[in-house]
């Protein structure tokens, strides 16, 4: 029995992330971590990635404003950025600023302002590019 346990542990550790992705893709539970995982998967269509990101965001809007919630909101913002949905990226970043200020969380306030700076820096509108300096 003592020899079997390490062997089983080794087998579990050797499972690839790809297998985990396929499992979650086929057996989708209603879970924030699963939505975030699938929203970040390049092999998933844009529409599905957007849907998973929206579902993750919806879950987070029902949770308390704590450090974990803000950390996960940054993940959602990153997912929107990765799929080039910059308006939602901007909105989530602005929401993080409000939540971080409410909790006097200076680190995440600064990080969220940087996200807004990135949004305006990447804007095609010349007048908005000036806003990047303000947020940085």
Secondary structure per residue as TSV (DSSP state, phi and psi in degrees):
chain	resnum	aa	ss	phi	psi
A	1	X	-	360.0	-39.4
A	2	X	H	-64.1	-30.2
A	3	X	H	-79.7	-25.5
A	4	X	H	-74.6	-39.1
A	5	X	H	-60.0	-50.1
A	6	X	H	-62.3	-34.4
A	7	X	H	-64.7	-44.2
A	8	X	H	-64.5	-38.7
A	9	X	H	-62.5	-42.8
A	10	X	H	-63.1	-41.0
A	11	X	H	-64.3	-43.1
A	12	X	H	-64.7	-40.5
A	13	X	H	-67.4	-34.3
A	14	X	T	-75.9	-7.1
A	15	X	-	-63.5	136.3
A	16	X	-	-83.1	159.8
A	17	X	H	-63.4	-30.6
A	18	X	H	-61.8	-40.9
A	19	X	H	-65.2	-40.6
A	20	X	H	-62.8	-41.9
A	21	X	H	-60.1	-46.2
A	22	X	H	-63.3	-38.5
A	23	X	H	-62.5	-49.0
A	24	X	H	-65.3	-35.6
A	25	X	H	-64.4	-37.7
A	26	X	H	-86.9	-23.6
A	27	X	S	-126.9	64.4
A	28	X	-	-74.4	103.7
A	29	X	-	-82.4	165.9
A	30	X	S	-85.2	81.9
A	31	X	-	-137.0	136.1
A	32	X	H	-58.5	-47.2
A	33	X	H	-63.4	-35.4
A	34	X	H	-69.5	-43.6
A	35	X	H	-61.1	-42.1
A	36	X	H	-65.4	-38.2
A	37	X	H	-63.5	-49.2
A	38	X	H	-69.4	-32.8
A	39	X	H	-67.7	-19.3
A	40	X	T	-99.5	2.5
A	41	X	-	-87.6	119.1
A	42	X	T	-66.0	-23.7
A	43	X	T	-80.2	-7.4
A	44	X	S	-89.0	143.8
A	45	X	-	-63.4	158.1
A	46	X	H	-55.7	-45.8
A	47	X	H	-60.7	-42.7
A	48	X	H	-67.8	-41.9
A	49	X	H	-62.4	-40.5
A	50	X	H	-64.5	-43.5
A	51	X	H	-61.3	-45.6
A	52	X	H	-63.7	-39.3
A	53	X	H	-67.1	-42.2
A	54	X	H	-61.6	-39.4
A	55	X	H	-66.6	-41.0
A	56	X	H	-62.3	-43.9
A	57	X	H	-62.5	-41.8
A	58	X	H	-61.6	-41.0
A	59	X	H	-61.1	-44.1
A	60	X	H	-67.6	-28.4
A	61	X	H	-70.2	-17.6
A	62	X	T	-93.9	-4.5
A	63	X	S	-96.0	163.3
A	64	X	-	-67.1	154.0
A	65	X	-	-81.5	88.7
A	66	X	S	-128.0	179.8
A	67	X	H	-63.8	-34.5
A	68	X	H	-68.8	-40.4
A	69	X	H	-60.6	-45.8
A	70	X	H	-66.4	-37.4
A	71	X	H	-61.2	-43.8
A	72	X	H	-70.2	-31.5
A	73	X	H	-64.7	-35.9
A	74	X	H	-62.6	-38.5
A	75	X	H	-62.9	-41.9
A	76	X	H	-63.4	-44.5
A	77	X	H	-58.6	-42.6
A	78	X	H	-62.6	-37.8
A	79	X	H	-65.2	-42.0
A	80	X	H	-63.0	-40.8
A	81	X	H	-62.7	-44.0
A	82	X	H	-62.5	-31.6
A	83	X	T	-96.3	10.5
A	84	X	T	61.1	35.7
A	85	X	-	-99.8	79.0
A	86	X	H	-73.1	-27.1
A	87	X	H	-65.7	-43.4
A	88	X	H	-69.9	-34.8
A	89	X	H	-57.8	-45.3
A	90	X	H	-64.1	-45.3
A	91	X	H	-63.7	-42.6
A	92	X	H	-67.3	-39.8
A	93	X	H	-61.9	-42.4
A	94	X	H	-64.8	-37.4
A	95	X	H	-65.5	-40.0
A	96	X	H	-61.8	-40.2
A	97	X	H	-58.5	-47.8
A	98	X	H	-60.1	-45.2
A	99	X	H	-67.4	-40.4
A	100	X	H	-68.1	-40.3
A	101	X	H	-64.2	-41.0
A	102	X	H	-59.6	-32.4
A	103	X	T	-99.7	7.2
A	104	X	T	55.3	40.7
A	105	X	-	-95.8	87.8
A	106	X	H	-67.6	-34.6
A	107	X	H	-63.3	-49.6
A	108	X	H	-73.3	-26.5
A	109	X	H	-62.3	-49.0
A	110	X	H	-62.6	-42.1
A	111	X	H	-63.1	-42.5
A	112	X	H	-67.7	-36.7
A	113	X	H	-63.0	-35.9
A	114	X	H	-64.3	-39.5
A	115	X	H	-59.9	-43.7
A	116	X	H	-66.3	-36.2
A	117	X	H	-60.5	-41.9
A	118	X	H	-62.6	-40.5
A	119	X	H	-58.8	-51.1
A	120	X	H	-71.1	-31.3
A	121	X	H	-65.3	-34.4
A	122	X	T	-88.9	-0.1
A	123	X	-	-67.3	146.3
A	124	X	S	-84.0	-15.0
A	125	X	-	-82.9	120.7
A	126	X	H	-61.0	-36.9
A	127	X	H	-68.5	-29.2
A	128	X	H	-76.3	-25.5
A	129	X	H	-60.4	-31.9
A	130	X	H	-63.3	-30.3
A	131	X	H	-66.3	-24.3
A	132	X	H	-57.9	-41.0
A	133	X	H	-63.3	-39.4
A	134	X	H	-59.8	-46.2
A	135	X	H	-77.4	-30.5
A	136	X	-	-67.9	360.0
